[in-house]
Amino acid sequence: MDLSTKYMGLNLRNPVIVGSSGLTANPARIMQLEKAGAGAVVLKSLFEEQILVDRGKLVSQDEMYFWYPEAVEFISDSLKDSGIDAYLQMIASVKKSVSIPVIASINCVTDKEWPSFAGEIEKAGADALELNIAIFPFNKDLTSKEIEDRYVSILRAVKKEISIPVAVKLGPYFTNLFHITRELQSAGAGAI
């Protein structure tokens, strides 16, 4: 039976996509997933904080790290083995090892530092990029429209840097999913 399909313009042998998880955290596991029949994989997410730590900008970005220097040490220690270079090397390694599409994933909250890093992800060989945007509605002064506009702004910043397809992962905090998905589609999202 032919189960082949397309996702964001990518040819998949079937519609089974293994999402960002511990299963997609290393090349050996991803090779097993391909052998088990996966149509594509989404790599375990790289967090914006990892990029900032690697580029030495986390401390200067947020005044809280001045008052809590142990936070800098904790973040640096916990993220040192999974920084930018390790992520790019993993993409390249996985692409050499499997024939299924490899979708990189970034967990982000701003469009300030990391969109240019999307180009490095593309150069490393990722077939597509998933934006796992996480802007939580905890600020009483931030309107729903402002949150939606940030999602669109992040997507546009990424689309300026890369030509591979971009998916946007949405959380449950939207009151009008139809509106935000239409806005993201208009801004160039290949999938939601």
C-alpha positions in Angstrom: 0.0 0.0 0.0 1.3 3.4 -0.9 1.1 5.7 2.1 3.4 8.4 0.7 2.4 12.0 1.3 3.7 15.5 1.4 4.2 17.7 4.5 5.4 21.3 4.0 6.5 20.3 0.5 8.6 17.5 1.9 8.1 14.0 0.4 7.3 11.5 3.2 7.0 7.7 2.7 4.1 7.8 5.2 2.5 10.4 7.4 4.1 9.2 10.6 6.3 12.0 12.0 8.1 11.3 15.3 7.9 14.6 17.3 10.5 16.3 19.3 11.4 14.1 22.2 14.0 11.9 23.8 13.5 9.5 20.9 14.9 12.1 18.5 17.8 13.3 20.6 20.6 11.3 19.0 21.5 9.8 15.6 21.4 6.2 16.7 17.8 6.4 17.9 16.7 8.3 14.8 18.2 5.5 12.6 16.1 3.0 14.6 13.0 5.2 14.0 13.6 5.2 10.3 14.0 1.4 10.3 10.8 1.1 12.3 9.0 3.0 9.6 8.9 6.7 10.6 8.2 9.0 7.6 10.1 12.0 9.2 11.5 13.1 12.5 11.5 16.4 14.4 14.7 16.7 16.4 14.7 17.4 20.1 14.3 21.2 20.5 17.1 23.6 20.9 16.1 26.2 23.4 16.7 29.9 22.9 18.5 30.0 26.3 21.1 27.5 24.9 21.8 29.8 22.0 22.2 32.8 24.4 24.5 30.8 26.7 26.7 29.7 23.8 26.9 33.3 22.5 27.5 34.7 25.9 24.5 37.0 25.8 22.2 35.4 28.4 23.7 37.4 31.3 23.6 40.7 29.5 20.0 40.2 28.3 18.3 39.9 31.6 19.1 41.9 34.8 17.9 39.0 36.9 21.3 37.2 36.2 23.1 40.1 37.9 21.2 39.5 41.1 21.2 35.7 40.9 24.7 34.7 39.5 24.1 31.1 40.5 21.4 31.0 37.8 24.1 31.7 35.2 26.2 28.8 36.5 23.2 26.5 36.6 22.1 27.3 33.1 25.6 27.1 31.7 26.3 23.7 33.3 23.0 22.2 32.4 23.2 23.3 28.8 26.9 23.0 28.0 26.6 19.6 26.4 23.7 20.5 24.2 24.6 23.9 22.8 24.7 25.3 19.3 27.7 23.4 17.9 26.4 20.0 19.3 23.0 20.7 17.7 24.4 21.5 14.3 26.7 18.5 14.4 23.7 16.3 15.3 21.8 17.6 12.3 24.7 16.9 9.9 25.2 13.4 11.4 21.6 12.5 11.2 21.3 13.7 7.6 24.2 11.4 6.7 22.6 8.5 8.5 19.0 8.5 7.3 17.0 9.2 4.1 13.8 10.5 5.8 13.3 14.2 6.2 14.9 15.7 9.3 13.1 18.7 10.9 15.0 20.8 13.4 13.2 22.4 16.2 13.8 25.6 18.2 11.9 26.5 21.4 11.8 30.3 21.4 10.2 33.4 23.0 11.8 36.3 21.0 12.9 37.3 17.6 16.0 39.0 18.9 19.0 36.6 18.9 18.3 33.3 17.2 16.7 33.9 13.8 20.1 34.2 12.2 20.9 30.8 13.7 18.1 29.4 11.6 20.5 29.8 8.6 23.1 27.7 10.3 20.4 25.0 10.9 19.6 25.1 7.1 23.4 24.9 6.2 23.8 21.9 8.5 21.2 20.1 6.4 17.9 20.3 8.1 15.0 19.8 5.7 12.7 22.0 7.6 12.4 24.0 10.9 9.8 23.8 13.6 9.3 26.9 15.7 8.1 25.8 19.1 7.1 29.3 20.3 6.3 29.6 23.9 4.9 32.9 25.0 2.7 32.3 28.0 -0.1 34.7 28.9 1.2 35.5 32.4 1.7 39.2 31.9 -1.5 41.0 32.8 -0.4 44.0 30.6 0.2 42.0 27.5 -2.9 41.7 25.2 -3.9 38.7 23.2 -3.2 40.7 20.0 0.3 41.5 21.2 1.0 37.9 21.9 -0.2 36.9 18.4 1.8 39.7 16.8 5.0 38.3 18.5 4.3 34.9 17.0 4.0 36.4 13.6 7.1 38.6 14.1 9.2 35.5 15.1 8.0 33.6 12.0 8.7 36.5 9.7 12.2 37.0 11.2 13.0 33.3 10.5 11.5 33.3 7.0 13.9 36.2 6.1 16.9 34.0 7.0 16.1 30.6 5.5 14.4 29.0 2.5 13.5 25.7 4.0 9.9 25.2 5.1 8.9 26.4 8.6 6.2 25.0 10.9 4.9 26.8 13.9 3.9 24.7 17.0 1.0 26.4 18.9 0.1 25.9 22.5 -3.4 26.0 24.0 -3.5 29.7 25.0 -5.3 31.1 22.0 -8.9 32.3 22.0 -9.3 32.3 18.2 -7.2 29.6 16.6 -8.7 30.3 13.2 -7.3 33.9 13.3 -3.8 33.1 14.5 -3.4 30.2 12.0 -4.5 32.5 9.2 -2.0 35.2 10.3 0.8 32.6 10.5 -0.1 31.2 7.1 0.0 34.6 5.6 3.4 35.2 7.2 4.8 32.1 5.5 4.2 29.1 7.8 4.3 25.8 5.9 2.4 24.1 8.6 0.8 24.7 12.0 
